[in-house]
Amino acid sequence: MTVRERTQQLEQQALSPYAAQSCQSKGRQQPEEECPLRTCFQRDRDRIVHCKAFRRLKQKTQVFLSPEGDHYRTRLTHTLEVSQIARTIARGLQLNEDLTEAIALGHDLGHTPFGHAGERALNGLVDGGFRHYQQSIRVVQKLEKSGKGLNLTAEVLDGILNHKRGNTPSTQEGWVVQYADRIAYMNHDIEDAVRAGVLHPAQLPPKVLQVLGSTKSARISTLILDMVEQGPERIGLSDRIMEQYLELHRFMYKNVYENPYAKKEEKKVGKVVEELYQYFLEHPQELPWEYGQILEKEGKERAVCDYVAGMTDVYAVRTYEQLFVPQKWSIL
């Protein structure tokens, strides 16, 4: 018996009937020989962690654009927090932790530079619109490994595509990630907003603090425990806890996500993204070589969208400056 087969046997013995079993995966688009050490979901997790798009998340905005300070969240640290919260929930519900982790680590690979502001800008430029969760699927299927993609399992692809609230994952593990994403961003956004001086802890709604907890750790623990108590059949929060979560969500939108001070730099995002997009539409020959295949097979609009969406905040600003801001020069 291989290590993988032993792991699969343990899954069958220990996991809930509602869990996804790696030995029953729907498989990959391109069939592969099984690994003797890792299950298919473990391999997917590793492929995501080692891909280029995952590394770029460290320089992509979470909430605050280019914050000064080392302790603000980036899209990468958010992803890691989602992963840990999701694994804790999955463990409590006896669901497949490896599948849960793979979905969580891959859920934001398609995010644009400048966070949701960048996504909104591209959405207004691209024919048919732009959604980061759809772009995440494109990243892992077509953009990584020089166009070969990561060839992930159907279950991981489904979870990544459907992590956004309102979508319907086909596995319980996918549902867990959808809720873990919401738990993570709500609580770390509070912490970042306090650090930025946009929010004071005393402003948080008293009833929310009474029910969910007065600290980040207490709130996360309350939300996770409540989900575990609901059981693996119905992934979600109880009515009482959900009511307070939604109240906190409304508060954050009013006081942080739409706060003029916190979002003052976002006005510039649309201009940067639009001008980069238009420039490369007019000069597709200047796209990096790896986008040549996309250019030939799917057209310049698709290639330019993929290129701009994949940029980090730093790279987008640097490219914009090189193209549109006069540079110093000297006569020798």
N, C-alpha and C positions, 0 to 999 in steps of 0.2 A: 504494500500500500504506500503510495506517495504521500508527501506532506500535504499536497493539495487535497487528495482524496480523504486524508484523515481530517482535515479542516471541514470538508463538506459533510463528513459523517457527524462531526460535532455540531454543525449547523442544524442538521436534521434532528438531532437529539435535544438541542438546547433552545432553538428559536421558536417563537410563536407560530401557530398555524397561519397567521396573517403575514408573516415575514416572507421576503423573496429569498428563495434558495439559489445559491450560485450554480448548483448542479442542474437547475431547471431554467436557467437563463434562456431567453429567446435568441441569444447569440449575437454575432457580429455580421455586418454587411458582407465582409470578406472573411470567410471561415479561416481559423488558425488552429494550429496544433496547441493543445493545452499545455500550460506550464506545470512542471512537476512540483513546484513550490507554492505558487500563488493561485488563488481562485481567479476567475475572470474579473470579478469586481475589484479585487486587490490589484490586479494588473492595470485596470482602468485608472485607479487612484494614482498609481505610480506614473503612468503615462501623462496624466494631467500635471502632476507636480514637476515633471521634468520638461514640460513644453515651454516654448518661448513666451506664449501669451500669458502664462501663469507668472513668469518672472516680470513681465511688464506691469503687472498689477501694482507693484510697489511704488510706481510713480504715476498712478492714476487717482484722481480725486474721489474721495468718499462723499463728504458734505461741503467742507470748506476749501475753496480754491487756493492753492499755494499758501497754506498757513505757515506762519513763522513759528517754529518750534518743532521739537523732535517727537512729541508724544501724541500728535493728532493721528487719527486713523487714516489709512489709505485704503484703496480697494483691496489690497493684499491682506492687510491686518483684519479688515472686515471679513474677508473670506475665511481666514483662519479661525476667527471667533465664531462664525456661523458653523464651521466644521466641528468645533469642540462642543458647542451647544447641541448640535444635531446628533452627535455621537452619544452624548449623555442621555438624550431623550430616547434614542434608539435602544440603548442598553437597558434603560428602565422598562421599555415596552417589549423587550426581547425580539427586536427587529434586527435586520442585517446591518451591522455597523459599517462594514466595508462598503456596501452599496451606498449607504447614507453619506459616508465620508467622500466617496468619489463624486457624487452629485453635488455636495456642498462645495468641494474644491473647484469644480468646473462651472458653477452656476453663473459667475460674472465674467467669464473669459472674453465675452464679446462687448464689454462696456467700452464706451468711447473715452477720449480724454475729457477732462473737466466734468466728470460725473453726469448727472441727469441733465445739466445744462447743455453739455455737448450732445447728448442723445436727442434732446429737443431740437437742437440746431440741425443735426443730420436728418431728423425726421421730416423737417420742413424742406429739405433739399432733394432728398432721394425719391425718385419715382416709386410709389407704392409704400413709402414711409420706411422708418427704421425702428427696430425694436432690439434692445440689447440681448434679450434671451434668444431671439432668433439668430442674431449674429454669433452668439456663443456656440450654437449648433454648427454654424458655418465654419467657425474657427476650428472646431475639433474634427469636422468631417472633410473640409476642403483646403484650409489655409495652413495648418500645421504640417511639418515634415515635407516642405516644398511641394505642397499640393496633394500629398498622399493621405493626409488626415491621420487621426489617431486610431481609427477603427474601433471605437468604443462599443460596448454592449448596448442593446436596445433599451435596457432598463435605465442605464445612466443617461443616455440621450434623452429619454422621456422625462427624467427628473430635472435635467438642466432646462429643457424647453418649457417645462410647466412649473418652474419655481415661483413665478410671479403670482401674486394674489389674484384670484379670479380664474386662474387656469386649473385644470384637473389632472393631476398626476395619476398614472396607472398603478403605482405601487404605494404602499404605506410609507416606505422610506422617502419617496418623493414628497409626500405630504409633510413628513417630519422636517425636511429641509425648507419647505415653504414657510412653515411656522418659525423655524430656527432663524431664518433670515429676518423675519419681522421682529423677533425677540432681540436679536443682536443689534440691528441698526437703531432701534428705538432707544435702547439703553446706552449704547456707546455714543450716540448723537447727543444725548443729554450731557454726558461727561465732557465731550468735546465743546459743546456750547458753553458750559460753565467755564471751562479753561479759556475759551475765547472771550469771555466777558459779555457774551450775548444773553446769557441766562444766569439767574441766581437760584440756588436750590430752594430757597424760600418761596419762589414763584410757583413751584410745582403744585398741582391741585391737591389739597389736603386729603380728600377722600381716596384719591389714587394712592397716595403714600400710605394711608391707613390700611388699604387692602393689599396692595402689591409690595410695599416695603419702602423704606426711606433711603436706602442705598442701592447702588447698581447691583451689587451682589445679591441683596435680599430680593430685589424685583426679578432678577433672572431666575433665582432659585424658586420663587413662588410660581412663576410661569411654567418652568420645567416640571415641577412637582404636580401642578394642576393638569398638565398634559398627560403625564404618566398615570395619574389617577383616573383619567378618562378611559384608559385601556387602549390596546392596539387595534381594536375593531373600528373605532371612530377617532381619527386623529384630530385633535383640536383642543380648545379651551372650554371650560365650563361657562355658562351664561354669565355668572357673577364676575368671573375674572375677565372674560372678554369685554364686558361692559366697561370695566375700568381701563383695560388696555386701549379701547377705542377712545375713551375720554382723554387719555394721555396722548394718543395719536393726534387728536384734534388740537390739543394744547400745543404740541410740537409744531404742527403746521402753521399755526397762528403766530407763534413766538420765535421759532427758529427757522423753519424751512422757507418761510416767506418774510423773514426779518430783513429789512433794507440794509442794515449794517453787515449782516452775515453774507448777504448775497450781492453786495455792491459790485464785485468784480465780474459777476455773471453777465452783465450787460455787454462786456467785451467778448464773451465767448462766441456769441453768434457771428460776430464780424470775423474772428479768427478762423472759425470752422468753415464759414461760407467762402471766404477768400481762398483758403487752402483748397477747398473742394473745387471751386471754379478754376483756379490756376491749373490744377492737374488735369481737369477736363480739357483745358485748352492746350496743355503740354504733356500728354500721356507718355511721350517718349522719355520723360524725366522720372517716371515711376521706377522704383527699384526693380531689378531684373526678375525677382521672384513673382512679381505681379504680371509678367509678360504673358504667362499661360492664361490667366484670367482675362487679360485684355483681349487675347485672340479668341477665346472660347465664349466669353460672356459679355464682352463689350467694355468700353472705357468707363461707363458709369459704375458698373459693378466693381471694377478694379480700383477706381478712385475711392469709392465708398469703403472698400475693405482696407485700403491703405490709410485713409484718414481715421477710420474707426479704431485701427490698431495702434495709433500713435499714443505715446504717453503725454502727459501735460507738458513736461519739459521739452520733449522732442517737437511737439506741435508749436510751442512758442519759439523755439530755436529756428525751426523751418520757416515760420512766418517772418521772423526777423531777417533771416537770410534772403528771403524773397521780396519783402516789401519795405524794409527799413534800410535807409542808406548806410553803407558801411564805410568805416574810415579807410583812407588810402593815402599813399604818399608817392611822390615822384622821386625816383632814385637818381 
